[in-house]
Amino acid sequence: MKLRTLTAASTLVVGALVLTACSGGSADDDGPVTLEFVLSGDANQGGGYQAMADRYEEETGVHVEIVDVPYEDLVTRLRSGAQAGDLPALARASEVDPLWESQLLDLTTVAEERDVMESLLVPNADDQVLALPSDLTAVGLFLNTTLFDEAGVEYPGVDDEPWTWDELTAALHEVKDATGARYGMVMDASAHRLRSFLYQFGSQGVQPQADGTWALDEEGATALEYFAGLNDDDLMPRSVWLSDEDPSAMFKSGQVAAYYSGVWQVTDFSQNITDFEWTTALMPAQPTRATNLGTNWMVAFDGTGVEEETLAFVDWLYSAENYAELSQISGFLPAVEGLDVTYEADAEAFDMFYAEIEASDPIAGDQATTALKNGYEGRILDYEPLKDETVKYLNGEQDLETTVREIGEQTTEAYAD
């Protein structure tokens, strides 16, 4: 099934990282060229980058070595490489780090000629595009439809009006009571997921103020209070946010009615959930329809000796045919305009994510683009005050007023360092 491409409206939503002698690869006149490509999670996302690297070598003779490191080690790997003069040819990074931002190649030509989403292109002070979105992620809601159907509880489809959080929680209680499910819902213990929850209550999240500080708005405070009420060990288990219990495993057990996570789960669920039926459903709007968009950033490094070959590979990868295949293999939402992607399984799930993106308030794109702008300006969050202070609130260590104040003060302090 071919999914519709993102429209102009969704593109608007999307709009709202000097050492030399790096060993990013080899370019020997007497031997084949090798490009080192550092990333995280390719093996867990279907191996799309490895498949494209294999094809590129078949077509050009250039070997692209995929170095798949644990996600928690990726930042350290690139920082250490920058300090030691050992950066790779290219990387798929979670952020643009001020430590190596000055060593990036200009990717403006690729961005323009390959129709990369303009609203995700953030130029630096010199009007250069130094990072391309590798793909698009979005927060979404998964339902155990076996439990919903057993309870006789309806849920909105892709063309319906979204429910509110009050309506969703009432439905989850009804499903739980009728089926004996262990919990109504789980949510990833992540600031990324929590931001979309705040947006759905009309919040703009944690934003800079006129005096240079950062603060969470009143709508965000209302959302946090509501979220605390959900974490009651009845509707939602406190163990996910307070003890790092795995929410994905809990949902896959079949004993949880709903899972607030993201599009990256679709491929895993398609392959590994066999004991019950599941689907994606519209997320609640109270009153705002909003997901939270995310991306990783494709960057290419200067000073490696293989700059020309690296740029050629990036350009090849972002061509319509090749990027569509990458998206299909890895289950990506594409960050290239006007692209049709044929997904092999659960295409309807991807269709729901497209619908959520298109209907979302523009705030949904704020996290991705703001983080990149901050990286260009030398500011980076090494920790997440929004999550850390929320955990303290959920654990009864501080009240709501203190939590909101600390989120603002800790964010201000983090960006000031």
C-alpha positions in Angstrom: 0.0 0.0 0.0 1.3 3.4 -0.9 0.8 6.1 1.8 -0.1 9.7 0.9 2.8 12.1 1.0 3.0 14.8 3.5 1.0 17.9 2.5 2.0 21.5 2.7 0.1 21.7 6.0 2.1 18.9 7.5 5.3 20.5 6.2 4.4 23.7 8.2 4.0 21.6 11.3 7.5 20.2 10.9 8.7 23.8 10.8 7.3 25.1 13.9 26.3 19.9 15.3 39.4 22.6 14.1 40.9 19.2 14.1 42.4 17.7 11.1 43.8 14.3 10.0 40.6 12.5 10.9 40.3 8.9 10.0 36.8 8.9 8.6 37.8 6.5 5.8 40.4 5.8 3.3 41.0 7.1 -0.2 44.0 5.2 -1.6 44.8 5.7 -5.2 45.6 2.0 -5.4 42.6 0.6 -3.5 38.9 1.0 -2.9 37.5 3.9 -0.9 36.0 3.2 2.5 33.7 5.6 4.3 33.0 5.1 8.1 29.4 5.8 8.9 28.6 5.9 12.7 25.0 5.6 13.8 22.8 3.8 16.3 19.9 1.4 16.0 20.2 0.3 12.3 20.1 -3.4 13.2 17.0 -2.8 15.3 15.2 -0.9 12.6 15.4 -3.4 9.8 19.0 -2.8 8.7 18.1 -0.2 6.1 21.4 1.7 6.2 23.4 -1.5 5.8 21.2 -2.5 2.9 21.8 0.8 1.2 25.6 0.7 1.9 25.7 -2.8 0.3 23.9 -1.5 -2.8 26.1 1.6 -3.0 29.2 -0.6 -3.0 27.8 -2.7 -5.7 27.1 0.3 -7.9 30.2 2.4 -7.2 32.8 0.2 -5.6 32.9 2.5 -2.5 32.7 0.6 0.7 30.5 2.2 3.4 31.3 0.7 6.8 28.3 0.9 9.1 29.4 1.3 12.7 26.3 0.6 14.8 26.9 1.7 18.4 24.6 1.7 21.4 22.5 4.8 21.5 23.8 5.9 24.9 27.4 5.7 23.5 26.8 7.7 20.3 27.4 11.2 21.8 30.5 10.0 23.6 31.8 8.3 20.4 31.5 11.5 18.4 32.9 13.8 21.1 35.9 11.5 21.6 36.5 11.4 17.9 36.4 15.2 17.6 38.9 15.6 20.5 41.2 12.9 19.1 41.0 13.9 15.4 39.3 10.6 14.7 35.9 11.6 13.4 34.1 9.3 10.9 33.2 10.3 7.4 29.6 10.8 8.3 27.2 10.1 11.1 23.5 9.9 12.0 23.5 11.9 15.2 20.8 12.7 17.7 22.0 16.3 17.9 24.6 18.7 16.5 27.2 19.0 19.2 29.0 22.4 19.6 32.2 20.4 20.1 32.3 19.3 16.4 29.8 21.7 14.7 32.7 23.6 13.2 34.0 20.5 11.4 30.8 19.8 9.4 30.5 19.9 5.6 27.9 22.1 4.0 25.0 19.9 2.8 22.9 22.8 1.3 23.2 21.5 -2.3 21.9 18.0 -1.3 19.1 19.5 0.7 17.9 21.7 -2.2 18.4 19.3 -5.1 16.9 16.3 -3.2 13.8 18.1 -1.9 14.6 17.5 1.8 11.7 19.0 3.9 12.5 22.7 3.9 10.9 23.3 7.3 13.4 20.9 8.8 16.3 22.6 7.3 18.0 24.9 9.9 20.8 27.0 8.4 23.6 28.2 10.6 24.8 31.8 10.9 26.6 31.5 7.6 23.4 30.3 5.9 24.8 26.8 5.5 22.7 23.6 6.0 25.1 21.4 8.1 22.6 18.7 9.0 19.9 16.9 7.1 17.0 15.1 8.9 17.6 11.4 8.4 13.9 10.6 8.9 10.9 11.7 10.8 9.5 10.3 14.0 6.3 11.1 15.7 4.6 10.2 18.9 1.4 8.1 18.6 -1.0 5.9 20.5 -1.2 2.1 20.1 -4.2 0.1 21.2 -4.7 -3.6 22.1 -7.8 -4.0 19.9 -8.3 -7.5 21.2 -9.0 -6.0 24.6 -11.1 -3.1 23.3 -13.2 -5.5 21.2 -13.7 -7.9 24.1 -15.0 -5.0 26.2 -17.1 -3.6 23.4 -15.4 -0.2 23.6 -15.1 1.9 20.5 -12.1 4.1 19.5 -11.7 6.8 16.8 -10.3 5.9 13.4 -8.1 7.9 11.1 -11.0 10.0 9.7 -12.8 10.5 13.0 -12.7 13.4 15.4 -10.1 12.7 18.2 -11.2 11.9 21.7 -10.2 14.0 24.7 -8.0 12.7 27.5 -11.1 12.5 29.7 -12.8 10.3 27.1 -9.7 8.1 26.6 -9.2 7.5 30.3 -12.9 6.6 30.7 -12.6 4.1 27.9 -9.4 2.6 29.4 -11.1 2.1 32.7 -14.0 0.4 31.0 -11.7 -1.9 29.0 -9.7 -2.7 32.1 -12.8 -3.5 34.2 -14.4 -5.6 31.5 -11.3 -7.7 30.5 -9.2 -7.9 33.7 -6.3 -6.3 31.9 -3.5 -5.4 34.3 -3.3 -1.7 33.3 -5.1 0.7 31.1 -2.1 2.5 29.6 1.7 2.8 29.7 3.8 5.7 28.4 7.5 5.8 27.7 9.4 7.6 30.4 10.7 10.2 28.0 10.6 14.0 27.9 9.9 13.6 24.1 6.6 11.8 24.8 5.8 14.1 27.7 6.1 17.1 25.5 3.4 15.9 23.2 1.2 15.3 26.2 1.8 18.9 27.3 1.0 20.2 23.8 -2.3 18.3 23.8 -3.4 20.5 26.8 -2.6 23.6 24.8 0.9 24.1 26.3 3.9 25.4 24.3 6.2 23.5 26.5 9.4 25.0 28.1 10.1 28.2 26.2 12.6 31.1 26.5 11.2 34.2 28.1 11.8 37.9 27.4 14.3 38.1 30.3 16.4 35.3 29.0 15.1 32.6 31.4 13.2 29.5 30.4 9.8 28.6 31.8 6.8 26.2 31.5 3.5 27.8 30.9 0.2 27.4 32.9 -1.2 24.9 30.4 1.9 22.8 30.9 1.4 22.9 34.7 -2.2 21.8 34.2 -1.0 18.9 32.0 1.6 17.8 34.6 -1.1 17.7 37.3 -3.3 15.6 35.0 -0.4 13.3 34.2 0.3 12.7 37.9 -3.3 11.7 38.3 -2.9 9.0 35.6 0.1 7.5 37.3 -1.9 5.8 40.1 -0.9 2.1 39.8 -4.4 1.5 38.4 -4.7 3.2 35.1 -1.0 3.5 34.7 1.9 1.8 36.5 4.1 4.1 38.5 7.0 1.7 37.9 7.6 2.9 34.3 8.4 6.4 35.2 9.8 5.8 38.7 11.7 2.5 38.2 12.4 2.3 34.5 10.2 -0.8 33.9 10.0 -1.4 30.1 6.6 -0.1 28.8 7.0 -1.8 25.4 7.4 -5.2 27.0 4.4 -4.5 29.2 2.3 -3.7 26.1 3.5 -6.7 24.2 2.5 -8.9 27.1 -1.1 -8.3 26.1 -2.1 -7.1 29.6 -2.1 -3.3 28.8 -4.9 -1.7 26.8 -2.9 1.3 25.3 0.7 2.4 24.8 1.7 6.1 24.3 4.9 5.8 22.3 5.9 6.4 18.7 6.2 5.3 15.1 9.5 3.4 15.7 7.5 0.7 17.4 5.5 -0.3 14.3 8.2 -2.6 12.7 8.8 -4.3 16.1 5.1 -4.8 16.8 4.5 -6.1 13.3 7.2 -8.8 13.7 6.8 -9.7 17.3 3.2 -9.3 18.5 1.4 -12.6 17.7 -0.9 -13.1 20.7 -3.3 -10.2 20.1 -4.4 -7.7 17.6 -3.2 -4.1 17.8 -3.7 -0.8 15.9 -2.8 2.8 16.1 -5.5 5.3 17.1 -5.9 9.0 17.2 -4.2 10.6 20.2 -6.4 12.8 22.5 -6.9 16.5 22.0 -7.5 18.5 25.2 -8.1 20.7 23.3 -5.1 20.7 21.0 -4.2 18.1 18.3 -0.5 17.6 18.5 2.1 14.9 18.2 5.8 15.6 18.9 8.1 15.3 15.9 11.7 14.1 16.1 14.6 13.2 13.9 18.2 12.2 13.8 20.6 14.3 11.8 22.7 13.2 8.9 26.1 15.0 9.1 29.3 14.7 7.1 32.7 15.7 8.5 35.5 17.8 7.1 39.1 16.9 7.4 38.7 13.2 6.8 40.4 13.0 3.4 37.2 11.5 1.8 35.0 14.5 1.8 34.2 14.3 -1.9 33.3 10.6 -1.7 31.2 11.3 1.4 29.1 14.0 -0.2 28.6 11.8 -3.2 27.2 9.0 -1.0 24.9 11.4 0.9 23.6 12.8 -2.4 23.0 9.2 -3.7 21.2 8.2 -0.4 18.8 11.1 -0.6 17.7 10.5 -4.2 14.0 9.7 -4.3 14.4 6.0 -5.3 17.1 5.2 -2.7 15.6 7.2 0.1 12.2 5.6 -0.5 13.8 2.1 -0.2 15.6 3.1 3.0 12.3 4.3 4.5 10.5 1.2 3.5 13.1 -1.2 4.9 13.6 0.7 8.2 9.9 1.8 8.6 10.8 5.5 8.5 8.5 8.4 7.9 10.3 10.2 5.1 11.9 13.6 5.5 11.9 14.1 1.7 9.0 16.0 0.1 6.6 14.3 -2.3 7.8 10.8 -1.7 5.6 7.7 -1.8 6.8 4.8 0.4 5.4 1.3 0.1 5.5 -0.4 3.5 5.4 -4.1 3.5 3.4 -4.6 6.7 0.9 -2.6 8.8 0.7 0.3 6.3 -2.5 1.5 8.1 -0.4 2.2 11.2 1.9 4.5 9.2 -1.2 6.1 7.7 -2.4 7.0 11.1 0.9 8.7 11.9 0.7 10.7 8.6 -2.8 11.8 9.7 -1.6 12.9 13.1 1.3 14.9 11.6 -1.0 16.7 9.2 -3.5 17.6 11.8 -1.0 18.7 14.5 -0.5 22.2 15.8 2.8 23.7 14.5 4.3 23.3 18.0 4.8 19.7 17.2 8.0 20.6 15.2 9.5 22.8 17.9 11.7 20.3 19.7 13.7 19.1 16.7 14.4 22.5 15.1 15.0 24.3 18.4 17.6 21.7 19.5 19.4 22.2 16.2 19.4 26.0 16.5 20.7 25.7 20.0 23.5 23.4 18.9 24.6 25.9 16.3 24.7 28.6 19.0 26.7 26.4 21.4 23.9 25.4 23.7 23.0 21.8 24.4 21.0 20.0 27.1 23.1 17.2 28.6 20.1 16.3 30.8 16.4 16.8 30.7 14.9 19.0 33.5 11.4 18.4 32.2 11.7 14.6 32.8 13.9 14.8 35.9 11.7 17.2 37.8 8.5 15.4 36.7 9.8 12.2 38.1 10.4 13.9 41.5 6.8 15.2 41.3 5.4 11.8 40.6 7.4 10.3 43.4 6.0 12.8 45.9 9.3 14.6 46.5 8.0 18.0 45.6 4.7 19.7 44.8 3.4 21.0 41.4 4.5 24.6 42.0 8.0 23.5 42.9 8.2 21.2 39.9 7.2 23.9 37.5 9.6 26.4 39.0 12.5 23.9 39.0 11.8 22.9 35.4 12.3 26.5 34.3 15.3 27.2 36.6 17.1 24.0 35.7 16.6 24.6 32.0 17.8 28.1 32.3 20.9 26.9 34.1 21.6 24.1 31.6 21.5 26.5 28.7 23.7 29.0 30.5 26.5 26.6 31.1 
